Amino acid sequence: MKKVLIVSAHPEKASFCMSLKQTAVNSFLMKGYEVMESDLYAMHFDPVGNKSDFKSINNPDFFKYQLEQIHASENNLFVDELKTEMEKLEWCDILIFNFPLWWFGMPAILKGWVDRVFAMGFVYGAGKGVYENGIYPDKTAFVTLTTGGPLQAYGPNGKNGDLNTILFPLHHGIFYFTGMTVLPPFISFGPARSSVDELHNEIKRYKEYLNNINHMKPIYSNRDDNSLLRL
């Protein structure tokens, strides 16, 4: 049975962004998958990585976050809040980041989740490889996001720039960096300016996207051509 982790970052449960999240939950449950969620705003997740991440500090005289992450990974010193999120990450086969695009990137609460959970020594570094040697070659990841602007604003010649370029740090620098197979994102452009019928069509389009993830051509992958069919 495949296992899905959805990490969502929107402060309003009634938002269209969170409707997409619930659509994914329902879709995967109907397929018989196991689903876990990390609703970061509902959790009041603290995005700031600091000394409070650790049960004890290796070097109290000079705090270097990444070195403390390595030390905590080697000595089981992460606080329970982080251990829970790390266990979810280890558990999942499919990882979804669900969020609104804010200032050309992830909301700070989601970026902070990555900073704290994708810890050095835990998912990379300290002998662990990256990219084609990353520790998660059997995991698949993709982004589901909403934008404020319309589709034409995010093309190669759009005023907001190419969305593929905007998402490069996430696709390449987070997902593929740790060895994951990365699928093309699902993007809903400008839902706040859409009609009810248009929003219904977007939900339908997302359901179709989710039904076809086994057959998508990845952006990045270290697997053989047929491995995605096992999702």
Residue pairs with C-beta under 8 A, 6 or more apart in sequence:
1 32
1 33
1 34
2 28
2 33
2 34
2 93
2 94
2 231
3 33
3 34
3 35
3 36
3 91
3 92
3 93
3 94
4 24
4 28
4 33
4 34
4 35
4 36
4 92
4 93
4 94
4 95
4 96
5 35
5 36
5 37
5 38
5 88
5 89
5 91
5 92
5 94
5 95
5 96
6 21
6 24
6 25
6 35
6 36
6 37
6 38
6 96
6 98
7 37
7 38
7 40
7 95
7 96
7 97
7 98
7 110
7 113
8 17
8 18
8 21
8 37
8 38
8 39
8 40
8 98
8 99
9 40
9 41
9 97
9 98
9 99
9 100
9 106
9 107
9 109
9 110
9 113
10 17
10 18
10 21
10 41
10 98
10 99
10 100
10 107
11 41
12 18
13 42
15 100
15 146
16 146
16 188
16 191
16 192
16 194
16 199
16 202
17 98
17 99
17 100
17 145
17 146
17 188
17 191
18 98
19 199
19 203
20 98
20 144
20 146
20 186
20 188
20 202
20 203
20 206
21 37
21 39
21 98
21 144
23 203
23 206
23 207
23 210
24 96
24 98
24 144
24 206
24 210
25 35
25 37
27 207
27 210
27 211
28 35
28 94
28 210
29 35
33 94
36 88
36 91
36 92
38 45
38 85
38 88
38 113
40 47
40 109
40 110
40 113
41 109
45 109
45 112
45 113
46 52
46 112
47 108
47 109
47 110
47 111
47 112
47 113
47 115
47 116
48 112
49 65
49 112
49 115
49 116
50 65
51 57
51 63
51 68
52 79
53 68
53 69
53 72
53 78
53 79
53 82
53 116
54 68
54 71
54 72
54 77
54 78
54 79
55 72
55 77
55 78
55 79
56 77
57 63
57 68
58 67
58 68
58 71
59 67
59 68
66 120
66 121
66 125
67 120
69 119
69 120
69 121
69 122
70 120
70 121
70 125
70 126
71 77
71 121
72 78
72 119
72 121
73 119
73 120
73 121
73 122
73 126
74 121
74 126
78 86
78 119
82 116
82 117
82 119
85 113
85 116
85 117
86 117
86 119
86 122
89 95
89 117
89 118
89 123
92 139
93 138
93 139
93 140
93 231
94 139
94 140
94 141
94 142
94 213
94 231
95 139
95 140
95 141
95 142
95 175
95 180
96 141
96 142
96 143
96 144
97 106
97 110
97 141
97 142
97 143
97 144
97 145
97 170
98 143
98 144
98 145
99 106
99 107
99 110
99 143
99 144
99 145
99 146
100 107
100 145
100 146
100 147
100 148
101 145
101 146
101 147
101 148
101 166
104 160
104 161
104 166
105 111
105 166
105 169
106 114
106 170
114 174
118 124
118 174
118 178
120 126
121 128
123 134
123 135
123 136
123 178
124 130
124 134
124 135
124 177
124 178
128 134
128 135
129 135
129 179
130 177
130 178
130 179
131 176
131 177
131 179
132 179
132 222
133 179
134 176
134 177
134 178
134 179
134 180
134 222
135 178
135 179
136 178
136 179
136 180
137 179
137 180
137 181
137 222
137 223
139 178
139 179
139 180
139 181
140 180
140 181
140 182
140 183
140 213
140 218
140 228
140 231
141 175
141 180
141 181
141 182
141 183
142 182
142 183
142 184
142 185
142 186
142 213
143 167
143 170
143 171
143 185
143 186
144 185
144 186
144 206
145 185
145 186
145 187
145 188
146 187
146 188
146 189
146 191
147 153
147 154
147 163
147 187
147 188
147 189
147 190
148 190
148 192
149 159
149 160
149 189
149 190
150 189
150 190
150 193
151 189
151 190
152 158
153 159
153 160
153 189
154 160
154 161
154 162
154 163
154 166
154 187
154 189
155 162
156 162
160 166
163 185
163 187
167 185
171 182
171 185
171 219
171 220
172 182
172 220
175 182
175 220
176 182
176 219
176 220
179 222
180 220
181 218
181 220
181 221
181 222
181 223
181 227
181 228
182 218
182 219
182 220
182 221
183 213
183 216
183 218
183 219
184 216
184 217
184 218
184 219
186 206
186 209
188 202
188 206
191 199
191 202
194 202
213 228
213 231
214 228
214 229
214 231
215 228
215 229
216 228
218 228
221 227
221 228
